[in-house]
Amino acid sequence: MTSPTRPESRRPVSSAGAAARERRARRELLRPTRRRALMRRWMVLLIFVGVLAVLYVVFFTPVLGVRSVDVQGTQGLTPDEVRKVAAVEMGKPLVRLDTDEIAGRVRTLPRVAKVSVERSWPGTVEITVNEREPVGYAKLADGAHMVDASGVVYAVVPQAPPGLPSIEVPTLGTGDAATYAVVDVLGKIPPQLKQQVVALSAKSVGDVQLTLTGGQLVKWGNSVDSERKAMVLAALLTRPGKVYDVAAPELPTVSG
């Protein structure tokens, strides 16, 4: 007698088929996701390689290197003189330039008061200089020595520019106390008086003297109370005389 087929005997076959179909469906669903993940990995790799390539070009090749050096602001100097001292390496990548070092070299030029160095892409170095302005000069055997407002002796020229007062001190030089005292006084007196000054002299920091266009000698002393001394002198100059002493502005004198 044939035994009836039990329902339980068909379940494993049915369950196995369903599981297989489910796995196939899952693989079909995962396949696009895997492709996208693989594409993302390739994109990340390509971007990384691209960044490395750009960095290499910028830092290690002359593609963005120095092609020209532009110099601005020169007066007594020439652009070529500045370029020579700046010694910028042509072809060197701009990003690797030490602009402070270049500025330091340019600053060794005595005429240069200030300097700035900038990169200008894709291949230019811009150097802007501010030259010293003379406030006076000392006439020595080798020519006229130009002196700026900070007491720096920065140039020797055959002939001083017109309108500059002459300076006479025992030891002219950058850092010399008497030299600085003279230009310090000159920087503190008002423009009206400065226009009348044709010469300044000093044996020490407290012994500054001015010679005016009319030949009058003004004993100024040091630079302290220069504004007050100028006011006192303006009143004294209304009186005839050859020597005006305002070193002690509370006790001024006129003689000669």
C-alpha positions in Angstrom: 0.0 0.0 0.0 1.5 3.3 -1.0 1.8 5.7 1.8 0.5 9.2 1.2 2.9 12.0 0.5 3.4 14.1 3.5 3.3 17.9 3.0 6.5 18.2 5.1 8.6 16.4 2.4 8.0 19.2 -0.2 8.8 22.1 2.1 12.6 21.8 1.9 12.6 21.9 -1.9 10.3 24.9 -1.9 12.3 26.7 0.8 15.6 26.1 -1.0 14.2 27.5 -4.3 12.9 30.5 -2.6 16.2 31.1 -0.8 18.1 30.8 -4.2 15.7 33.3 -5.8 16.2 35.6 -2.9 19.9 35.4 -3.2 19.8 36.1 -6.9 17.5 39.1 -6.3 19.9 40.4 -3.6 22.9 40.1 -5.9 21.0 41.9 -8.7 20.2 44.7 -6.2 23.8 44.9 -4.9 25.4 44.8 -8.3 24.7 48.5 -9.2 25.7 49.5 -5.6 29.0 47.8 -6.1 29.6 49.5 -9.4 28.9 52.8 -7.9 31.3 52.1 -5.0 33.9 51.1 -7.5 33.4 54.2 -9.5 33.6 56.3 -6.4 37.0 54.7 -5.5 38.3 55.4 -9.0 37.1 59.0 -8.8 38.8 59.5 -5.4 42.0 58.0 -6.8 41.9 60.2 -9.9 41.3 63.3 -7.8 44.2 62.4 -5.6 46.5 61.8 -8.5 45.3 65.1 -10.0 46.0 67.0 -6.8 49.5 65.5 -6.7 50.1 66.4 -10.3 49.0 70.0 -9.7 51.3 70.3 -6.6 54.2 68.9 -8.5 53.7 71.4 -11.3 53.3 74.3 -8.8 56.2 73.4 -6.5 58.8 71.6 -8.7 58.5 72.7 -12.3 59.1 76.1 -14.0 55.6 76.2 -15.4 54.7 78.7 -12.7 58.2 79.8 -12.3 59.8 83.3 -12.4 59.8 84.7 -15.9 60.3 88.4 -15.1 61.2 90.8 -12.2 59.3 94.1 -12.2 60.9 97.0 -10.3 58.9 100.1 -9.3 59.5 103.2 -7.3 63.2 103.9 -8.3 64.5 107.4 -8.5 68.2 107.6 -7.8 68.5 103.9 -8.4 67.9 102.1 -11.6 65.7 99.0 -11.9 68.7 97.0 -13.1 70.6 97.9 -9.9 67.7 96.6 -7.8 67.4 93.4 -9.9 71.1 92.7 -9.5 71.0 92.9 -5.7 67.6 91.1 -5.4 69.2 88.1 -7.3 65.9 86.5 -8.0 66.4 83.0 -9.5 64.7 82.9 -12.9 62.6 79.8 -13.4 62.2 79.0 -9.7 58.6 78.2 -8.8 57.0 81.4 -7.5 55.5 79.5 -4.5 58.9 78.5 -3.3 60.4 82.0 -3.4 61.4 83.5 -0.1 60.1 87.1 -0.5 61.5 88.2 2.9 65.0 87.1 1.9 64.7 89.0 -1.4 63.5 92.1 0.4 66.4 91.8 2.8 68.9 91.8 0.0 67.3 94.9 -1.6 67.3 96.6 1.7 71.1 96.5 1.8 71.1 99.3 -0.9 71.8 102.5 1.1 69.2 104.5 -0.9 66.4 102.1 0.0 64.2 103.1 2.9 61.4 100.5 2.4 60.9 97.6 0.1 58.1 95.2 -0.6 58.3 92.0 -2.7 55.1 90.3 -4.1 54.4 87.4 -6.3 52.3 88.1 -9.4 51.0 85.0 -11.1 51.7 83.3 -13.3 55.4 84.3 -13.4 56.3 87.8 -12.2 58.1 89.1 -9.1 57.1 92.7 -8.2 59.6 94.7 -6.2 58.5 98.1 -5.0 61.1 100.4 -3.4 60.7 103.6 -1.5 64.0 105.6 -1.7 65.3 107.8 1.0 64.5 111.5 0.7 67.3 114.0 1.5 66.7 116.7 4.1 70.2 118.0 4.0 73.7 117.4 2.8 77.3 117.6 3.9 79.8 119.0 1.4 83.0 116.9 1.6 86.0 116.4 -0.7 84.3 113.6 -2.6 81.0 115.3 -3.2 77.7 116.1 -1.5 76.7 113.4 1.1 73.0 113.1 1.2 71.4 112.8 4.7 67.7 111.7 5.2 65.3 112.5 8.1 66.6 109.6 10.2 70.2 110.7 10.0 71.2 108.1 7.5 74.0 109.1 5.1 73.0 107.2 2.0 74.5 108.6 -1.1 77.2 110.8 -2.5 76.4 113.0 -5.5 78.5 115.6 -7.4 76.1 118.4 -6.7 73.4 118.7 -4.0 69.8 119.4 -5.2 68.9 123.0 -4.9 67.0 124.1 -1.8 68.7 121.7 0.6 70.4 123.1 3.7 74.0 122.1 4.3 75.1 120.2 7.4 78.3 120.5 9.3 79.2 118.2 12.1 82.5 116.8 13.4 81.9 113.3 12.3 79.2 112.9 9.7 77.8 109.4 9.5 74.8 107.1 10.1 74.4 106.6 13.8 76.4 109.8 14.7 74.7 111.6 17.5 75.4 115.1 16.2 74.3 114.2 12.7 71.0 112.9 14.1 70.6 116.0 16.4 70.8 118.3 13.4 68.2 116.4 11.3 66.0 116.0 14.4 65.8 119.7 14.8 65.2 120.2 11.1 62.3 117.8 11.3 60.6 119.6 14.2 60.7 123.2 13.1 57.7 124.6 11.2 57.8 124.8 7.4 57.9 128.6 7.4 61.2 128.6 9.4 62.6 125.5 7.5 62.4 127.5 4.3 64.7 130.1 5.7 67.4 127.6 6.9 70.4 127.4 4.6 72.8 125.6 6.9 72.9 123.6 10.2 75.8 122.8 12.4 76.4 121.0 15.7 79.4 120.0 17.8 77.2 118.0 20.1 73.5 117.0 20.5 72.9 120.1 22.6 74.7 122.6 20.3 72.6 122.8 17.2 72.9 126.1 15.3 71.0 127.3 12.2 72.0 129.8 9.6 69.2 131.7 7.9 68.9 133.1 4.4 69.6 136.6 5.8 72.8 135.5 7.3 71.5 135.4 10.9 72.9 132.7 13.2 70.4 131.0 15.5 71.6 129.1 18.6 69.0 126.4 18.9 70.5 124.0 21.5 68.9 120.6 21.4 65.6 119.5 19.8 63.6 119.8 23.0 60.8 122.5 22.9 61.5 123.1 19.2 57.9 124.3 18.7 58.2 126.9 21.5 61.7 127.9 20.3 60.3 128.5 16.8 57.6 130.8 18.2 60.1 132.7 20.2 62.4 133.1 17.2 59.6 134.4 15.0 59.1 137.2 17.5 62.8 137.9 17.9 63.4 138.1 14.1 61.4 141.3 14.1 64.3 142.9 15.9 67.6 143.7 14.2 70.5 141.4 15.1 73.0 138.9 13.9 72.9 136.2 16.6 69.6 134.9 18.1 69.8 132.6 21.0 66.7 130.5 21.8 68.5 127.5 23.4 66.7 128.6 26.6 63.4 129.8 25.1 62.3 131.4 28.4 65.4 133.6 28.3 66.1 134.4 24.6 68.7 136.9 23.6 69.6 138.9 20.5 73.1 140.3 19.8 75.0 141.9 17.1 
